[in-house]
Amino acid sequence: MYFRIFGLVIAGFMISGCSKPEKPAEVAIAAEDAPAPVAYYEYLWCQRGENWSMDAAQSYVDDWNAELDAMDDTLEGAFVYVPRGWEDERFDTYWALRFSDKASSEQGWVTWLESGANDRLQENHPGVLECGDEIGVNRFGWDLYSLMEIPSGFGDNEPYFVQSRFCTFNEGKNRKDLREVVRGQFLPEIQAGKQAGTYPSYWFMVGVPDFESTQPIDFVWIDYFDGAEAAETESGIYESSEEGQAIQSAFDAVTTCSEALPYDAYALRRPADS
């Protein structure tokens, strides 16, 4: 799938620089030639402290959710991404916060900072977790686009699997060229595969950065699967097929992308309507 070349969310900012939900919020199929974002995501670099443990982290997340429950919360959902088989000295994990749009994100941050909730969390859970809040430094915003609905039941079993690649357009290429490959070749192949039962868990989103990066990034492509095993199986089928290889060549003509960054992902906060 564009599994090999693109892969959420979301460490391109990595290049630059929580009651527990059960599944990611639903996204709708975009029909327009120039679709509107389905959501606004912010990714926060998080560092584990000297007192971090699974139990301590869960207690922290429980209190984080309780703080949000007590205020006018604009957050649609939240997830934690844990690097799978790699590490970065700048963060241990990152939190992905989903809002309906940037205005909702801005209002949510104002409410959060004015509430004093973070000070209470750090006082009650010292040395457990510190997450970034500086835009473009350790907090990165993205407009997310999607042409697919999330498969039914996605995220019911955790961890689910996410991989991301950070991409730039080749000389003379642009978003229109990418849309032509996605809509004309990639999406029909994935839809046909879903009908045949070949790619049951797969879906994807494309993110456009809303921050200044020290490295060129035009977009991030994020692949989602039920888990690492599903990712290996479904990607393998796609990449070994004639159709997949032809589509990959079409993608390669349009864009150049980084190596995939894989993550195990868990839900931190359930969308209000789930």
N, C-alpha and C positions, 0 to 999 in steps of 0.2 A: 504494500500500500504505500501510499507515499509513506509507509512505515519506515523505510530505510532512509529516506532523505529528509522527511520532516518528522518530527516526532511530537500548551500548559502549563506546561505552562511555565519555559518560564524560568529560565535561569539565564536568559539573555541579559537580563539585568545583572545576572551573575557575571556575565562577561564584562559588564561595565562596573562597574563599581569599585468560645470555643464551646448544656446538655448535648449529647452526642447525636448528630444527624446520621441518617442511615444511607442517604444517597445524594448525589449532586442534584441541584435544581434543574428542572426541565428546560430545554431549549427548543425553539420552534424552527421549522424549515423556513429559510429566507428565500423568497421568490424573485426579488428584484435583481436587476443586473448589478446595482450597487447597493447591497443590503445594508441595513442598519445594524449596529451592534446588538447582540442579544443580552449582553451583560457587561459590567465593568468589574474587572478583577484587580485586586491589589495583592502583591506578594511581599511578605515580610520575612527578611532573614532573621532566624532565631538561633540563639546560642543557649545550650544547656549549661546550667550552673553546677557548682560543686555538690549541691544537694539533690541533683536530678536523679529520679528513678521513675519507673513506670507508675508506681503508686502515687508518688509525689506529683508527677505530671498530670495524672487523672484528677487528683484533688484540685490542682491549679485550674484545669479546664472546667471542672464543675463550678468552681467559684467564678470563673470568667463568664460562664453562661448565666449564672445567677445575677451577676452585675448587669449583663445585657437585658435580662428579663425585667429588671427593675427600672429600665429607662426606655425612652422612645427610640427603639432600635430600628435602623434602616438596613441591617445586614440580612441578605437573603440566604446565606449559607456560608460555611467555613470548613476548610479542609487542611490537613497537614500532609506535606510531602516529605518523605524520608528518602534521601539518596540511596539507591540500591547498588552496592558494589563499588562505590566511589565516595570521595569526600572532598570538602573544600574548607580551607581554614577560616573563611569568612562567616560560615554558618554551619550548624549541625542539621537543621531542618528548615523548611520555610512554611509559613502559614499562607494559605490562599483564601482571601476574603472576597466573596461575591456580592456585588450590589447591582441594582437595576441600572444605574447610570452613575456618571461621575458626580453629579450634584448630590445624589444620595450618599455617596462615599464621603464627600466633603462635610455634609451635615452630620453623618455618623461620627466622624472624627471630632468635630466640634463638641458634640454631646459627650463623647467618651472622655475627652481631655478635661472638659469642665466638671465632669462628675467626680474626678479624683479616683476613679476605679483602679487605674494602674498602680497608683501609690498603695492602695489597700492590698492589691494582689501581691506586690513585692514585699509588703510588710508581713502579710500572712503566709507567704510562701518564699522566704528568702533563699536565694541561691538555687532556684529551680529552673527558671526560664526567663530570658530577656529577648523580646522581639522588637525589631526596628520600627521607627516611626518618622524617619527623615526621608522625604521624597527625593528619589534619585540617588540616595546613599545606601539605605537598607530597607527601603519601601518603594515598590515600583508598580505603577498603574498601567493597565492594558485594556483596550477595547477588544472584546471577544466577539467573534462572528462564528456562525454555525449554519450548515446546510442540512443537518441531520437532527432527528430526535434521539434522545438518550434511549437505548434499548430498555425494555421493560425489566425491572428488577435489578438494573445496574447499580452496583454499590451495596447490595444486600450482604454480600460476603466481602470481608476485609482481610488483608489489604487488597484493594484493586490496584491496577498497574497503569502508570502514566509515563509517557516518554515525550520529550520535547526536543526540537531542533530549531536553531536560530538561523534565519535565512536573509539573503540579500538578492535583489533582482540582478540578473546578468545585464550587461550593457545593451541598451535598447529595449529592454523588457520592462513590464510594469504590471499593475494589478489586473488590468484587463486580460493580459496574456495568461496570468495565473488562473483567473476565473474560467477562461475558455478550456483549459486543461481539466480543472476540477469539475466543472459542470458537464463538459462534453465527453470526457473519458473516465475520470476517476469515480465520480459519484454514480454513474450508471453501472460501472463494474461492481462497486460495493453493494449497491441495491440489488443487483442480480445475484450476487453472492449471498446476501442475506436471505433472499427468497429460497435459495438452494441450501441454506443452512451452513454455508462455508465460513461466514464471518459473523457469528451470532452476537458476540459481545462488543464488537468494534464500533466506535464513533470518534469524532474528531472536532476540534475547534481551531480557529486561526486567530492569533492575537496581534494587534498593532500597538506598538509601544507609545505610551503617553508620558515619556520622560526623555531627557537628554542622555545619550549613551556615549561612552568613550570609544566604543566599537560600532561599526556600521551594522545596524539591524533594521531590516524593513518589516519583518514579521516573524512570529514564532508559530510553528505548526505543532499541535498537541494531539497525540494519539492516546486513546483510552481503551483499556481492555478489562475484563473481569479479574484478571490476575496475570502473573508472569507466565504461567503455563499457557493460558489462552493467548497471550501475546506471541509466544514462540510458535504455537501451532498456526494461528491465523496469519501471522506475518510470513511464516514459511510457505504456506499455500500460495499466498499472493505473490511473493517474490520469485517463486519457482515457475509461475505460470507465464505463458506467452503474453497474455493480456497485461499482467502486472509489469513485466519487463518493458513492454512497449510504452505503457503509461509512465514508467520511471524515466525512460528516455525523453519523453515529452516534458516532464518536470525538470529534468536536468538542463534542457535547452532554455528554460525560463529563469531558473534560480539556482543559487549555490548555497548549501546549508552546512551547518556544523554537524559533528557527530551527535548521535542521540544521547540524551541524558535520561536514564531510567530512574523511576521512583516507585516506592510502595506508598500508597495513599490511603488516608483514613478520614472519615468525616468527624468534624468537631462540633458542628451546630446544624441542626435540621432546619431546612426551609420551613417557613411558617405554614405552608399549605400541604406539607407531607405528613 
